Amino acid sequence: MSRQKRNNRRKTILQLHKILGLATGVVLFIVSITGCLWVFKEEIESFYDDYKYVTPQHQEFLPASKIKDLAQQAVPGRSIHGVIYGKPNEAIEVVFYEAEPEVFYNSVFLNPYSGEFIKRIDNNSGFFGFILKGHLRLWLPDAIGSRIVSYSVLLFMIIMVSGLFLWWPRNNKNWRQRLKFKWNSKTRWKRKNFDLHTVTGFYISSFGLILAFTGCVMAFNWFYFIVYVASGGDKAPQFIIPNSSSAYVVESENTPAYDKLIPVLYQKYENAKSFELHYPENDTTAVLVEVSNSKGLYYNMDYLFFDQTTLKEIETTSIYGKYKDAKFADKVIRMNYDIHIGAIGGIVGKIIAFLISLICASLPISGFLLWYGRAYKKKPKESKRVIAY
């Protein structure tokens, strides 16, 4: 390829990089800043979550049907999403969730032994509720904001790839200059800003692409399915709750069969961190229990389904079953959220995700300053010519 063609291609990619960067800069700044704040949500909330703990007692937890009645008294007229049973010193959390007409997302904490009401939390409010709304939809109506965020993140991948192309040195002499800062007392701020944009952009590019990629998996159904199929997936990638083998029959003591389920699971899964029981939606759907095997992680959860009457375990055709049965493609999808927030790597992974998100937030700023400095570059004043007569 001739030098002229290479220069023309470079100019085209630079123009694309600038246009996409300017068009999405504000959105990407907000998404990145809110993302890095969300990473440590659990760790920050642990400083003021005394309401999540109780004094352990030598007796069994209240049955699930009793918990359901007590929770609905605390939040009447709302749908229960699930009940989370933890360790003997942890309160039971009852999660209420409704998607329409507006998202309703509350948690009620009860004493697992007495059923005493401890606290009710509105998960959509407070600091992290505010942060999540900004991250997902820029504090705009969901139909508008979520689309803007989704497509901006998709374009961010193009911005990162084009940025890597522009960063790539044209000759071997410039390699060192592109890999580190070489500042001294005479280095102008424009040069420093250029280095901040290009050098830091290069070092975080691969991580930034991972964050954007995992974000797109959650944002677009078509992207989700392409990733699963391309990974070799052959199951149903949706969450499917199977039906019970027979319609539900009320026992003589008028208590549902699922009241016996949680005590049995505590004995079977001794190392589990928690169990989230989902009440059946009707007389035919199975009872779902999510078994958390690692604190703060979701990918290796076991999703168990039981017949409402017999409590016989039912297999599912979905990727959301027992983790030991998950194939490579299933794990790719199931790990997506944990990778997105860095939890897959523990506290070190979260620190990395925080730093990457913070640097990603700086790139639109430094990029804008680069564009502004070149677009509105001050022209040197012309020296006045003295004409002698």
C-alpha positions as CSV (number, residue, x, y, z in Angstrom):
1,M,0.0,0.0,0.0
2,S,1.3,3.4,-0.9
3,R,2.1,6.0,1.7
4,Q,-0.7,8.3,0.3
5,K,-3.3,5.5,0.7
6,R,-2.1,4.8,4.2
7,N,-2.3,8.5,5.1
8,N,-5.8,8.7,3.6
9,R,-6.9,5.7,5.6
10,R,-5.5,7.1,8.8
11,K,-7.3,10.4,8.2
12,T,-10.6,8.6,7.7
13,I,-10.2,6.5,10.8
14,L,-9.2,9.7,12.8
15,Q,-12.3,11.5,11.5
16,L,-14.4,8.5,12.6
17,H,-12.7,8.4,16.0
18,K,-13.4,12.1,16.6
19,I,-17.0,12.1,15.4
20,L,-18.0,9.0,17.5
21,G,-16.0,10.3,20.5
22,L,-17.7,13.7,20.4
23,A,-21.1,12.2,19.9
24,T,-20.9,9.8,22.8
25,G,-18.4,11.6,25.1
26,V,-20.9,12.8,27.7
27,V,-22.8,9.5,27.8
28,L,-19.6,7.4,28.2
29,F,-18.3,9.8,30.9
30,I,-21.5,9.3,32.9
31,V,-21.6,5.5,32.3
32,S,-17.9,5.1,33.3
33,I,-18.1,7.3,36.5
34,T,-21.3,5.6,37.7
35,G,-19.8,2.2,36.8
36,C,-16.7,2.7,38.9
37,L,-18.8,3.8,41.9
38,W,-21.1,0.8,41.5
39,V,-18.2,-1.7,41.7
40,F,-17.8,-1.4,45.4
41,K,-21.5,-1.3,46.3
42,E,-21.5,-4.4,48.5
43,E,-18.3,-3.3,50.3
44,I,-19.5,0.2,51.0
45,E,-23.0,-1.0,52.2
46,S,-21.3,-3.4,54.6
47,F,-20.4,-0.4,56.8
48,Y,-24.0,0.3,57.6
49,D,-25.9,-3.0,57.2
50,D,-26.5,-4.0,60.8
51,Y,-30.1,-4.6,60.0
52,K,-29.1,-7.6,58.0
53,Y,-27.9,-9.6,61.1
54,V,-29.7,-11.2,64.0
55,T,-28.8,-13.2,67.1
56,P,-28.6,-16.8,66.1
57,Q,-30.9,-19.3,68.0
58,H,-31.0,-23.0,68.3
59,Q,-34.2,-23.5,66.4
60,E,-35.3,-23.8,62.8
61,F,-36.2,-20.8,60.6
62,L,-39.9,-20.0,60.1
63,P,-41.4,-21.8,57.1
64,A,-41.5,-20.1,53.8
65,S,-45.3,-19.8,53.7
66,K,-45.3,-17.9,57.1
67,I,-42.5,-15.6,55.8
68,K,-44.6,-14.9,52.8
69,D,-47.6,-13.9,54.9
70,L,-45.6,-11.6,57.2
71,A,-43.8,-9.9,54.3
72,Q,-47.1,-9.2,52.5
73,Q,-48.4,-7.6,55.6
74,A,-45.4,-5.3,55.5
75,V,-45.8,-4.5,51.8
76,P,-49.4,-5.1,50.9
77,G,-50.6,-5.5,47.3
78,R,-47.1,-6.1,45.9
79,S,-45.6,-9.2,44.2
80,I,-42.8,-11.1,46.0
81,H,-39.9,-12.0,43.7
82,G,-38.0,-14.2,46.2
83,V,-37.0,-15.0,49.7
84,I,-33.3,-15.1,50.6
85,Y,-32.3,-17.4,53.5
86,G,-28.7,-16.9,54.7
87,K,-26.6,-18.0,57.6
88,P,-28.0,-18.5,61.2
89,N,-26.9,-14.9,62.1
90,E,-28.5,-13.3,59.0
91,A,-32.0,-11.8,58.6
92,I,-34.3,-13.2,55.9
93,E,-34.6,-10.8,53.0
94,V,-37.9,-10.8,51.1
95,V,-37.5,-9.2,47.7
96,F,-40.5,-7.4,46.1
97,Y,-40.1,-6.7,42.3
98,E,-42.5,-5.4,39.7
99,A,-41.4,-4.2,36.3
100,E,-44.6,-2.5,35.2
101,P,-46.1,0.1,35.1
102,E,-43.0,1.4,37.0
103,V,-40.1,-0.5,38.4
104,F,-40.9,-1.4,42.0
105,Y,-38.0,-2.9,43.9
106,N,-38.1,-3.2,47.7
107,S,-36.6,-5.5,50.2
108,V,-38.0,-6.4,53.6
109,F,-35.8,-7.9,56.3
110,L,-37.4,-10.2,58.9
111,N,-36.1,-12.1,61.9
112,P,-35.9,-15.7,60.6
113,Y,-36.8,-17.2,64.0
114,S,-39.6,-14.9,65.2
115,G,-40.7,-13.2,62.0
116,E,-40.2,-9.8,63.6
117,F,-40.1,-6.9,61.1
118,I,-36.6,-5.3,61.0
119,K,-36.4,-2.9,58.1
120,R,-37.8,-2.1,54.7
121,I,-35.5,-0.8,51.9
122,D,-36.4,0.9,48.7
123,N,-33.6,-0.4,46.4
124,N,-34.4,2.3,43.7
125,S,-33.7,5.1,46.1
126,G,-30.6,6.2,48.0
127,F,-27.1,6.8,46.6
128,F,-26.6,3.5,44.8
129,G,-30.2,3.6,43.4
130,F,-29.3,7.0,41.9
131,I,-26.0,5.7,40.6
132,L,-27.7,2.7,38.9
133,K,-30.3,4.8,37.2
134,G,-27.5,7.0,35.8
135,H,-25.5,4.0,34.6
136,L,-28.4,2.3,32.9
137,R,-30.4,5.2,31.6
138,L,-28.7,8.5,32.3
139,W,-31.6,9.4,34.7
140,L,-33.9,9.6,31.7
141,P,-37.1,7.6,31.0
142,D,-36.0,4.0,30.5
143,A,-37.3,3.8,26.9
144,I,-35.0,6.7,25.9
145,G,-32.1,6.5,28.3
146,S,-31.4,2.8,28.1
147,R,-31.2,3.0,24.2
148,I,-28.8,5.9,24.3
149,V,-26.6,4.1,26.8
150,S,-26.7,0.8,24.9
151,Y,-25.7,2.2,21.5
152,S,-23.1,4.5,23.0
153,V,-21.4,1.5,24.6
154,L,-21.6,-0.4,21.3
155,L,-19.9,2.6,19.6
156,F,-17.3,2.7,22.4
157,M,-15.9,-0.6,21.1
158,I,-15.4,1.0,17.7
159,I,-13.8,4.0,19.3
160,M,-11.4,1.8,21.2
161,V,-10.4,-0.2,18.1
162,S,-9.9,2.9,16.0
163,G,-7.9,4.5,18.8
164,L,-5.6,1.5,18.9
165,F,-5.1,1.9,15.1
166,L,-4.3,5.6,15.5
167,W,-1.9,4.9,18.5
168,W,0.1,2.3,16.6
169,P,3.5,3.9,15.8
170,R,4.4,4.4,12.1
171,N,8.0,3.4,12.7
172,N,10.1,1.7,15.4
173,K,11.6,5.0,16.6
174,N,8.2,6.1,18.1
175,W,7.5,2.9,20.2
176,R,9.0,4.1,23.4
177,Q,7.3,7.5,23.2
178,R,3.9,5.8,22.8
179,L,4.5,3.5,25.8
180,K,5.4,5.9,28.6
181,F,5.2,9.6,29.6
182,K,8.3,11.6,28.9
183,W,7.6,14.9,30.7
184,N,9.9,17.5,32.0
185,S,9.6,21.1,33.2
186,K,9.3,22.3,29.6
187,T,6.5,19.9,28.5
188,R,3.4,21.9,27.6
189,W,0.0,20.9,28.9
190,K,-1.2,20.1,25.4
191,R,1.5,17.5,25.1
192,K,0.7,16.1,28.5
193,N,-3.0,15.9,27.6
194,F,-2.1,14.1,24.4
195,D,0.0,11.6,26.3
196,L,-2.8,11.1,28.9
197,H,-5.2,10.3,26.1
198,T,-3.0,8.0,24.0
199,V,-0.8,6.3,26.6
200,T,-3.4,5.5,29.2
201,G,-5.9,4.7,26.4
202,F,-3.5,2.1,25.1
203,Y,-2.9,0.4,28.4
204,I,-6.6,0.1,29.3
205,S,-7.9,-0.6,25.8
206,S,-8.2,-4.4,26.3
207,F,-9.9,-4.0,29.6
208,G,-12.1,-1.3,28.3
209,L,-13.2,-3.5,25.4
210,I,-14.1,-6.3,27.9
211,L,-16.2,-3.9,29.9
212,A,-17.9,-2.6,26.8
213,F,-18.4,-6.1,25.4
214,T,-19.9,-7.5,28.6
215,G,-22.1,-4.4,28.7
216,C,-23.4,-5.1,25.2
217,V,-24.2,-8.7,26.1
218,M,-26.6,-7.4,28.8
219,A,-27.9,-4.5,26.6
220,F,-28.8,-6.3,23.4
221,N,-30.6,-9.6,23.0
222,W,-29.2,-10.1,19.5
223,F,-25.6,-9.6,20.9
224,Y,-26.4,-12.0,23.7
225,F,-27.5,-14.7,21.4
226,I,-24.6,-14.2,18.9
227,V,-22.1,-14.5,21.7
228,Y,-23.7,-17.7,23.1
229,V,-24.0,-19.4,19.7
230,A,-20.5,-18.3,18.7
231,S,-19.2,-19.9,21.9
232,G,-20.6,-23.2,20.9
233,G,-23.8,-23.0,22.9
234,D,-26.6,-25.6,22.2
235,K,-29.0,-25.0,25.1
236,A,-31.8,-22.5,25.6
237,P,-29.9,-19.3,26.7
238,Q,-33.1,-17.9,28.3
239,F,-34.2,-18.4,31.9
240,I,-36.8,-21.1,31.8
241,I,-38.9,-22.3,34.8
242,P,-40.3,-25.8,33.9
243,N,-43.8,-27.0,34.9
244,S,-44.5,-29.4,37.7
245,S,-45.4,-32.9,36.7
246,S,-48.8,-32.5,38.3
247,A,-51.0,-29.7,39.5
248,Y,-50.5,-28.5,43.1
249,V,-52.5,-30.3,45.8
250,V,-52.9,-28.7,49.2
251,E,-51.8,-31.0,52.0
252,S,-54.2,-31.9,54.9
253,E,-52.5,-29.5,57.3
254,N,-53.1,-26.8,54.7
255,T,-49.4,-25.9,54.3
256,P,-47.6,-25.9,51.0
257,A,-45.0,-28.6,50.3
258,Y,-42.2,-26.0,49.7
259,D,-42.2,-25.3,53.5
260,K,-40.1,-28.5,53.8
261,L,-37.7,-27.6,51.0
262,I,-35.3,-25.1,52.7
263,P,-34.4,-27.3,55.7
264,V,-33.6,-30.2,53.4
265,L,-31.4,-27.9,51.2
266,Y,-29.5,-26.6,54.2
267,Q,-28.5,-30.2,55.0
268,K,-27.6,-31.1,51.3
269,Y,-25.7,-27.9,50.5
270,E,-23.8,-27.3,53.8
271,N,-21.3,-24.9,52.2
272,A,-23.9,-22.7,50.5
273,K,-23.8,-19.0,51.3
274,S,-27.6,-18.5,50.8
275,F,-30.8,-19.9,49.3
276,E,-33.3,-17.8,47.4
277,L,-36.7,-19.4,47.1
278,H,-39.1,-18.2,44.5
279,Y,-42.7,-18.9,45.2
280,P,-44.5,-20.7,42.2
281,E,-46.4,-18.3,40.0
282,N,-49.4,-20.6,39.7
283,D,-50.5,-24.2,40.4
284,T,-48.4,-25.7,37.6
285,T,-45.0,-24.0,37.6
286,A,-42.1,-25.5,39.5
287,V,-40.6,-24.1,42.7
288,L,-37.3,-22.4,42.0
289,V,-34.4,-22.2,44.5
290,E,-31.2,-20.4,43.7
291,V,-28.2,-21.7,45.6
292,S,-25.4,-19.2,46.1
293,N,-22.1,-21.0,46.3
294,S,-19.8,-18.0,46.6
295,K,-20.4,-14.7,48.3
296,G,-20.7,-11.8,45.9
297,L,-20.6,-14.1,42.8
298,Y,-23.5,-15.1,40.5
299,Y,-21.9,-17.3,37.8
300,N,-21.5,-20.5,39.8
301,M,-25.0,-20.5,41.4
302,D,-27.1,-23.6,41.2
303,Y,-30.6,-23.2,39.9
304,L,-32.8,-25.9,41.2
305,F,-36.4,-26.7,40.2
306,F,-38.9,-28.8,42.3
307,D,-42.3,-30.2,41.7
308,Q,-44.8,-28.3,43.9
309,T,-46.5,-31.4,45.3
310,T,-43.8,-34.1,45.5
311,L,-40.7,-31.8,45.7
312,K,-39.1,-34.1,43.2
313,E,-36.3,-32.2,41.4
314,I,-37.0,-31.3,37.8
315,E,-34.3,-30.8,35.1
316,T,-34.2,-27.8,32.9
317,T,-33.2,-27.3,29.2
318,S,-31.9,-23.8,30.0
319,I,-28.3,-22.8,30.7
320,Y,-29.5,-21.8,34.2
321,G,-29.4,-25.1,35.9
322,K,-26.7,-26.7,38.1
323,Y,-23.3,-25.2,37.5
324,K,-21.5,-28.5,37.3
325,D,-23.6,-29.2,34.2
326,A,-22.7,-25.9,32.5
327,K,-20.7,-26.1,29.3
328,F,-18.1,-23.5,28.1
329,A,-20.7,-21.4,26.3
330,D,-23.1,-21.5,29.3
331,K,-20.3,-20.3,31.5
332,V,-19.4,-17.4,29.2
333,I,-23.0,-16.1,29.6
334,R,-23.3,-16.9,33.3
335,M,-19.9,-15.2,34.0
336,N,-20.8,-12.0,32.1
337,Y,-22.1,-9.8,34.9
338,D,-19.3,-10.9,37.3
339,I,-16.7,-10.1,34.7
340,H,-18.4,-6.7,34.0
341,I,-18.1,-5.5,37.6
342,G,-14.7,-7.3,38.2
343,A,-16.1,-9.6,40.9
344,I,-14.8,-12.6,39.0
345,G,-11.3,-11.7,40.2
346,G,-12.3,-11.0,43.8
347,I,-11.3,-7.7,45.4
348,V,-8.3,-7.4,43.1
349,G,-10.7,-7.7,40.1
350,K,-13.0,-5.1,41.5
351,I,-10.0,-2.7,42.0
352,I,-9.0,-3.2,38.4
353,A,-12.6,-2.6,37.2
354,F,-12.8,0.5,39.2
355,L,-9.5,1.9,37.8
356,I,-10.4,1.0,34.3
357,S,-13.8,2.7,34.5
358,L,-12.2,5.8,36.1
359,I,-9.6,6.0,33.2
360,C,-12.4,5.4,30.7
361,A,-14.2,8.4,32.1
362,S,-11.1,10.5,31.6
363,L,-10.7,9.6,27.9
364,P,-13.7,11.7,26.6
365,I,-12.4,14.7,28.6
366,S,-8.8,14.5,27.3
367,G,-10.2,13.6,23.8
368,F,-12.4,16.7,23.8
369,L,-9.5,18.9,24.9
370,L,-7.4,17.5,22.0
371,W,-10.2,18.2,19.5
372,Y,-10.9,21.7,20.9
373,G,-7.2,22.6,21.0
374,R,-6.8,21.7,17.3
375,A,-10.2,23.0,16.1
376,Y,-9.8,26.4,17.8
377,K,-6.0,26.7,17.6
378,K,-4.9,30.3,18.0
379,K,-3.4,31.6,14.8
380,P,-0.1,33.5,15.2
381,K,-0.5,37.2,15.0
382,E,0.9,38.6,11.7
383,S,3.7,41.0,12.2
384,K,3.0,44.5,11.0
385,R,5.0,45.6,8.0
386,V,6.5,49.1,8.3
387,I,6.3,50.8,4.9
388,A,8.7,53.7,4.5
389,Y,7.6,56.6,2.3
